[in-house]
Structure formats: C-alpha cells, structure tokens
Amino acid sequence: MDEDTEKDAADQNEEKSDISEPPESPPSDVSPEEATQGSDSDLDVKDPRKAFAGIKGADLYLEACRLMEVVPVSYFAQNLSEPYINLNHHGLGPKGAKAIAIALVNISNNHLDTEGAEAIAGLLLDNASHLHTLHLSGNSFGDEAASCLADALLSNFQVKKLDLSHNEFSEKGGHLLGQMLAVNTALEILDLSWNHLRRKGTMALGPGLKVNAALKILNLSWNCIGNEGAQAIGDALKVNTVLIHLDISNNQINNEGVKKLCKGLKVNGTLRVLKMANNLLTVEGATELVGSVKKNANSVMEEINISNVLVNETFIRLLESAYLIRPELNVIYGEVEGSISKIPKQYPNPMKVIQKYVNEQKLQLWEFFGKMDKDGNMKIPVSIFRTAMMQQTKIHLNRVQIAELVRILDRNQTGIVDYSHLKEQKPEEKPEKEEMKEEEVKK
C-alpha cells in the first residue's frame, strides 16, 4: 500500500470515528465553564438542584439516563408512581441504579455523588410513601450493597415487601441485614434466597430476627446455612413473636440441625408454615419435628414441608396421633418405607362424595361450604377448612381426600379455599327423558 492510500484510509477512519461519537452539546442550564470541566461521572455537579431543576417524574428519569449514558428501563419510566416496582434481573449496574434512584430520591439530599447500591439506598430513604413493594432480585449487588440497603432500611418505614434474592450477599451481608431487622418496624416480607449467607451469615442474622417486631415471611432457602444456621434460627424462634412463614429448604441441615431448630419450635407460638424440603433429614429428624409441634401447647403450626424424607410406619402413627390433637396440621413427606412398590389405595372423589350428600339434603355446594365460613366472604383459610372437614360427622373423608379437596379449591396454593365460583354455577339440568316423564305425570 503506497503513502497516499494509507493517508486516505486514515482519513476515512477518522471520519467514521467522528460520525459514531458526535460531540455532546452541554445542557442548556449548565454554564460553559461547567460543561468543559472533566469528570468521571456526569452527576458530579456542584449543584444537583440546578442540574435537575424543574424536571419531574419520567422526564427526570430520562434526563438522568442521558447524563449517565445508560439505556432507560421503559417499565420503570412508565410505573414511577406505582406502589409496586419490579427490577428483577435488569443488570442495573452502578450507573443504571443511580439513574433510577435519581428519579425517586429527594434531590436535596446528597445521594448523587455515590455509586450503584448507594443510589438504591437513597431510593429507600427518600422515596414517596407510595412504594410498598420492591423487587431487586438478580442484580449481583454483593455485600457492599447490603451495607447501603441496610442503612436505608434502618429508617425507612414504607417498604413492606423486599426481594433481595440472587444477589451474592455473604457473611457481612447477613450481619448488616441482621442489624437492620433489629430496628426496622415496617418490613413484613423479606426474600434472601439464593445468596451466600452460609452458617456465619445466618448466625449474624439471628440476633436481629430475635427482636424483630414486624417480619412475617422470611425466605432463606438455598443459602447453605447448615446446622449452625439452624441453631441460630431456633434460638430466634424461642423469643420471636411475629414470624409466621419460614422457608429454609435446600440448606444442608441434617438431623442434628433439626434438633437445634426444634428447641425453638417447642416454645414458639406464631410460626404457621415451615418449609424444610431437600435438606439432609431422615425419618429421625422428621420425627423430631412432628414431636416438637405436638408437645408445644402454644403451637399454631399448619404446614411442615419435608417432602423429600422417606418415612416409616412408626412416623405415620406419630403423625396420626398429632393430627388428633391438631387437626389443622398438614405434614408433607415423601414415600413410606415398604409401600413404594405397592399400588396406592384409591379413595372416592371427595367432591362427588360431598355432591351426593348435598343432593340428598337438597342443598347447593356453596351452601354446604358456607356453613364453615364464619366471615361469610366465601374464602376460608386452608387450616380452618381442613379442621372443619376433619370434624364433619355427616360426611366421612380421610386426610388423603381432604388434601385432594384443598388442591381442587385452592389450585394456586394461596392458603385460601375460595368457593365463590360454586355460587355462580347453575344447578345441573335434568336429563331430557326425566323432564318428559315429569310432564306425563302432570298430565
């Protein structure tokens, strides 16, 4: 290639570069001196109020995205005023998170010179009271973000539901979030599943859980908390008076860990649902769990999920005796030893059994269920429904049939039996032949 050809190629490359990266004109409200100052971040301005003066809502967010050089999240821009915001798996990154925070925080506060998770913390500290649910799953925040989020939640009393799953929090994150739980009086649902809390992180979380007075649902599944983590939770359950739903599935807890957990279950009077599927339990651990609930006069337990555990006939007998004392209890377990190769016993369809009875009594299905509905809103908590069906004297259904009945009437597993659709159903039409016979009789 000769010298002239090389020069032409260089000129063409320079032209392409000029086209792909056009010079940005400074914002109209920024002075020429400020526009020419170099900065690592476009938000490192002397006066944030001036930079965003007169801009609100979605326009503020879009302006922040322009300054941060990130692509706006259209969903967020369209739902800024909603109480529910879902930013799961958005790959926010520090600049994207900061742009979102700018749209929600009070500009007068000094959160604009911070990065990533600190901006999200600003959102929690300063956002309007309309935001009650925030999903931040899968954004790889790490323990640095846990520090910012914990600080924000120490004084935030609006957010009631927070999803921080899949965010790589570890031991330090557990410690910081534990400190937050000890103080926060608003957060009711917290999802920390699929993190790296492990035993030390859960042990650090425990003290905060002990004194927390608001959290009702906690998901710690897939955190490798082990037996030490189970002990920390057991210690918290001894004194915690608000937690009703706990998920510690898939956490490498064995029979020894269950014994430590049961020290809390033997005295706890609020926990209703305990999920422990896919741990390292055997029938010994399963027996310990059921026994602790059976012996606790204050227990309100409604469901224990140990669905992977292979049990035996001794366990089944214990379970039946527990059911007599606590008919609202439902224990989900695996197969029974010696029965795997047997053909499962078939029972009559429970809905058909009930339908036959109501036909004999000249009732409608919804009227039958209405008799156990104290509130009269056609929605019955599963535990109350299960207890009422067990105590039926006119219709005899076993637990297998009642479980099937619950599955039919609570298809989405909401914990509520909703029979309102039965009232909307028209009575079954009589066959045409029967109608003709009736007409002949009348003649």
Salt bridges, closest charged atoms under 4 A:
GLU63 OE2 - ARG66 NH2 3.02
GLU115 OE2 - LYS98 NZ 3.66
ASP126 OD2 - HIS111 NE2 3.20
ASP163 OD2 - HIS135 ND1 3.37
ASP235 OD1 - LYS238 NZ 3.60
GLU284 OE2 - LYS259 NZ 3.47
GLU302 OE2 - ARG272 NH1 2.83
GLU404 OE2 - ARG407 NH2 2.69
GLU438 OE2 - LYS430 NZ 3.04
